[in-house]
Amino acid sequence: MTIHASFEGFSKRRGQRLAVDDLTFNVPAGRVVGLIGPNGAGKSTALAGLTGLVKATSGRATVFGMDYRSLKRPATKVGVNLDGMEVEPGLTGRRHLQICRLAAGVGRENVERVLDQVDLAAHADRKVRDYSLGMKQRLGIASAIIGNPRLLVLDEPANGLDPEGIQWLRGFLHGFAESGGSALVSSHQLLELEQVVHDVVILKQRTLFHGTLEEAKVLGGGSLESAYFKILEGAR
């Protein structure tokens, strides 16, 4: 099995508090992995550790067997869209993606490719300040895939999407995994996450559950949401 991302005893201390404690799991090729937990559980810290934004206190988080910061042309291997990655509101969507493709070191044809993929071609020349929340979310995903990566790291990708956008996201993630890519997706929208993930990691500073979606649903009597609350309750 090809592993695209791995957490091996990853821990991060902030002052006297462990934001994440001994996190261990893999993101294999062809799989969408859902990372879930309550606010303050350490999800953002874990994603930041994987993408080189914070250093582990102990353990490690790697992509394609190495530290993210050691990757050459990282955007061609890992597509990232995290909370707080804002777009300059005065830019058009197309101009933002042109800047992203230059940073990624890929050809200009990739701009039109991703605009079509996220269904923003008709709005590409509008200023980002005039985009709806859902359109901004699609633009963030377009930024993540501009380098044609094999691993996606997405924080709340369904946030702000309308039903049509959510349906599009499901199809996109399914297709991405079927083509051999992988995705690590953090979300609070458990009902939606249940439609797209293969594996589930439930986190509250430490790993409370790591297994397949079906294994989680068995614990919850057929529901990921029920499993989530049952596992959290058992950890108290």
N, C-alpha and C positions, 0 to 999 in steps of 0.2 A: 504493500500500500504506500503510495506517494504522499508524504506529509508536506503541506504547504506552510503551516504555521504551528508552533509548539510553545506551550508554557511548561517549564520544568521547575517546579518548586518556586515559582515567581512570587516574591514578597516585596512590598514597598512600605516603608515606614515613613510617616509624616509626623515629625516631632516624637511624642511618646505613643502615638497611635499607629497601629498597623492598618493601612488602607486596604491592603490585600495580603493575605497570609497563605503561603504555600500553594499557590494555584498551579494545577497540573492538568493539562488536556491538550489534545491535538486537533488541528483542522486539516483533514485529509482532502486530497483532490476529489472532485466530484460530489462534495458534501456542502450543505449550508448548515452552519452551526449557530444556534441561537444562544446568546449570553443574556441571562435575565436575573433580576434581583431588585430589591427595593432601592429607593434613593439612598445614596451614601454607602451602597454595598461594595463599591470598588470597581464597577464596570468600566467607568471612564478611565480610571487609573490603569486597569488592565489593557485597554485599547491603546492608551498613550504609551504604555511600556512596550507593547508589541511594535508600535510605529516609531520608536526612537525618541519620543517626546519626554519621557522620564526614564531614569536609570533605576534598575532593580536594586533594592537593598541586599537581597540575596536571591539565588536562583537566576533564571534567565527566561527571556521570551525571544524567540527567533522566527524568522521568515526564511523559507527555503534553506534552512540549516545555518543561518548566520544572523548576526545583529543587523537590524534594518539599516543602521547608519553605515554599515559596511557595503551595502548594495551599490553597484554601479547602475546609474539610471534607474532609480527605485520605482519611478512611476510606470515603467514598462513591466514591472513584476508585481507590484502591490498598488492597488487603487484605494485611496483613503478618503472618507468623508465623515469627519467627526464634528460633534457639537462645538460651535465656536469658530468654525472655519468660514468666516464671513466673506462675502464678495463685495468689492467696491461698488456701491449703489449707482454711481454715475457711469459705470461701464455698461455696454450692451452685453447680452448673453454671448454673442459671437466673439466680441473682443475679449471677454474674460477667458473663453476657451482658446482663443488664439495665444494668449499669454500662457495658459496652462500647457499647450502643446509645445511651445518654445521651451518652457522649463523642463518638460518631459523629454525633449530631444527627438520628437517624432514629426512626421510630415504633416503639411497643412491640410491634406485630405482627411485627416482624422477629425478635424473640427466638424465638417459636414457629416461625417459618419456618426459621431456621437449625438449631434443635433437630431438626426433622423432616429437614432436608437431610443432617445428619451422623448421623442415627439415634441421637440421645441423649435423645429425648423421655421415654423410660421411666426415665431416670436423672437427669433434670434437677434433682430435689430432693435428691439425695445430695450430701454434702460432697465437694469435689474431692480431699481427702486420701484418700478411699476409692475413687477412680477407678483403674483399671488404667492402665498407660502408654499403651495404645492409646486408651482413652477420653479421656485427657488430650490426646492428639494430635488427636483429633476435635474436642475443645473448642477447641483452638488454631485449627483450621481454621474452626470456627464463629465464633470471634472475628474472624477475617480477613474473613469474608464478611458480617458483620452489616450493613455499610453498602451492600451490593449493588454492590461495585466492579467495574471492568472489567479490572483488572490484579491478579494475585496474585503475591506474593513469598514463597516458602515454602522453609524450610530443613529438609531431611530429613523431609518430610511422611509418609513410610511407616514411619518409625522406631516400633517398638512395635506396629504394626498386625498383627492376625492375618490369615490368608489371606482371610477374608471382608472384613475391613477394607481390605486391599490391593485386592481386587476392587472394592470400593466407591470407593476413591480413583481407580482407573483410570477408572471410569465417570464420576465427578464431573469429573475434569480433561478428559476427552474432551468431555463435554457442555458444560463451561464454554467451551472453545475453539470448539466448533461454534456456540455462541450468539454468537460475536464477541468473547469475552473472550480474555485471554492470561495466561500464567503463566511465571514464571522460577522454576525448581525446582532447588535444590542438593541433591545426594544422593550417597552412596557406594554405593548399591544399584544397580549398573549393570544387572543383569538385569531388575530391576523398572523402572528408568528407560527401558529400551529399549521397554517396553510402552506408554509414555505420551507421549514427547517427539516433536516434529517436527524440532527443531534441537538441535545439540549444541555446547557451548563447552567445550573442555578447557583448563584454566588451571594454570599453575605460575609464579606471579608475573606472567608475560606470557601472551598467548594462544598456545597451541600448535596449536589447531585450532578452526575455526569453520565449520560447514556443516550440511547436513541430516543426519538420522539415516541415511538411505540412503547418503550419501556416506561417512560414518564407517564404516558396516558394510562397504562395499566395501574400504576400507583394511584392515579387520580380517578379511577373508575371510568376511564374513557375520555378524560378531559385534561389538557395541559394546565389549564387555569386551576382546576381542582388539585392537581398534583403539586403545583407551585405553592398554593396556600397550605397544603398538608405538610409539605417538606419544610416550609418556613416555620410553621407551628411546632413541628417536631424539633426544630433547632433552638427553640427558646429555653 
